[in-house]
Amino acid sequence: MGGEGRVSRNAVLASRTIDDAPAAVLADRQEPGVLNAIVLRAPTYYVARMFDLAIHSPRQHDQQRIAGGRVVLAVGQDGVWRLAETEAAAGGGRLVLSHNGNGFDAAGMPVGERLETPGSLAFTLGDVRFELSDANATRSRGARALQRLETDDDRRAADASGPASATLARWLEALSALNRWSASTPEFYRDAARFAVEPVGLDGAMILERDPASDAWRIVSSELPRPELGVGFDPTLLERLAAQHGVWFHGVEQPTDDGETPLKVDPRPAIVLAPVTDGSGELVGAVYAWRVVHSGNGRRGVRYLEANLVRLLADSVSSGVARLEQEAEAGRRRALLEQAFTRTVAQQIERDPAMLQGRRRDVSVLFADLRDFSGLCAELPTETTYELLGDVMDCLTRAVTDNDGVVIDYYGDGLSAMWNAPLSQPEHAEMACEAGLQMLAELPHVSERWADRMRAPLRLGVGVHTGPAAVGNIGSTQKIKYGPRGETVNLASRVEAATKRLGVPLVATAATARLLPSRLQARRLCRARLPGLEEAVELYSVAFPTTESRVLAALDRYERALSCYERGDWDEAFSLLKAQIKTSGPAAFLADTIRRQRSIKIGRRESDHDAPDTEPAVITIEEK
């Protein structure tokens, strides 16, 4: 802490708020009554010397090491003093401090009153306190590590009287209150500094943070009821703390340089500092407090019990830092999980991380893909295309999450999703189909918003299949990509592709359809062989039930036509389909299938006409 210099009457006027200073001092200032800057100057042979500059006000409290020579501090509109590059930033309102080799001279420019100070410099401008000291000269007295009191009988006897019970109660209450705060709240560090002053009885305190890369220290919070008693910290003590962790303090009795005669009264501040560590025990900060003998406090030095209380305070801050690290890690992991899962699922995975481990289980997989999207946005600018795609993906993703699904991945103009993993969902098939129906219901709203920029409305195909799959995190610890692998995924993708040929927006396999409740209507479309798959699959359309007679009649007619087709009565099947070819996608598909089958049969050699089909009821759906 810097000591007060010997100040002349004129110098005081030049170095405070200056509201009542002589008019000559204010004459060429841009704004009367305001000091714009402070200029620090040193002789040529001091250029390489370093100084510690501490600044404290209700708006700021920081300390930094600066090089000798010339340093300019300018005050901003926010009332915070910062380093400036040139003296021009000060305009006419400047206070110049020059080091003459023995101390500092100060002058309010351009008048030129001077201030002589020994060694370090401390002065006040309005509510701003400045302390400047030579970093090469230690301000510390001898310090020692806190010893275990039970092994130090003499010291324990010296402190035998101890504080009153009311004082102890206040100390314990303060520590208890501090432990209730989260280290992420501003109150935590503010109260930590305050508790070192009010309950413990020290004159000032700071919570410091250490930069592990540069070993520099930063003031996080402070409690300074009387800034004139000191606003800076002693870097030499912090260097000692970094070299050897422990509580260091200036006791009631400190030895003189000869190590024998105790010095009962020392006018310099008695300092106590204790380490703040993180969850791994690394030094990340310090509680730094001090006491000065003055008219309001006659105590000398720091007692063992007070040093112990500062240690307990530092331990509480360390616990807060460790909790903050844990909270930050939990928050990072939660954010990572919520990128892949709904909040509800993410919370359950937090409680049971093993849920992400690979396992085999039945899942319902959904694939959704826009139809002819490239053609629709061919004339749109790239930025607009991505804006439209983002709008579409928001719509599709919302349908998945609204139905408690997990998005597996996004594919250009589509996505895939899954149900029944990692959480068990007995109604997973129903949830997957309802998500698909929600997509189809909400996509027209997106089309309406973009109608003036697209050639035609957006169209979507959705395929759902239920079956066994290996599920787990196939990403990394930095980016979760939880999803299924295996034939179930491949089949669901093929079913979605089949919606193009079938003319049905939502198609599900029999494995999914048989799990659906009565409130969802599954209508059989056909038995089909899909590209890349050996086994034929039963395909169903899925929709909400309808009572409209026209629609019910059309559905019944298709089912009868399908039955005729599968038993080889193509003429009857085609006759039933003819009336709805233009209005029904499935009817048009089945009618086209009959035409192709007839064409193939006519093209066969005469000897093969009566050869039976191996699977006459199976329709091969080729990629389109």
Secondary structure, DSSP 8 states (H G I E B T S, - for coil): --------HHHHHHTS--TTS-HHHHTT-SSTT---EEEEE--GGGTT-EEEEEEEETTEEEEEEEESSEEEEEE-TTS-EEEES-GGGGTT-EEEEEE-SSEEEEEEETT-----EESSEEEEETTEEEEEEETTS------EE---GGG-HHHHHHTTT---HHHHHHHHHHHHHHHHS-TTSHHHHHHHHHHHHTTT--SEEEEEEE-TTT--EEEEEEE-S-GGG-----HHHHHHHHHS-S-EE--SSEE-TTSSSEES--SS-EEEEEEEE-TTS-EEEEEEEEE--BTTB---S--HHHHHHHHHHHHHHHHHHHHHHHHHHHHHHHHHHHHHS-HHHHHHHHH-GGGGS-EEEEEEEEEEEESSHHHHTTTS-HHHHHHHHHHHHHHHHHHHHHTT-EEEEEETTEEEEEESSSS--TTHHHHHHHHHHHHHHHHHHHHHHTGGG-SS---EEEEEEEEEEEEEE-S-SSS--EEEESHHHHHHHHHHHHHHHHT-SEEEEHHHHTT--TTSEEEEEEEEE-TT-SS-EEEEEEE-----HHHHHHHHHHHHHHHHHHTT-HHHHHHHHGGGTTT-HHHHHHHHHHHHHHHHHHHS-GGGTT---SSTTEEE----
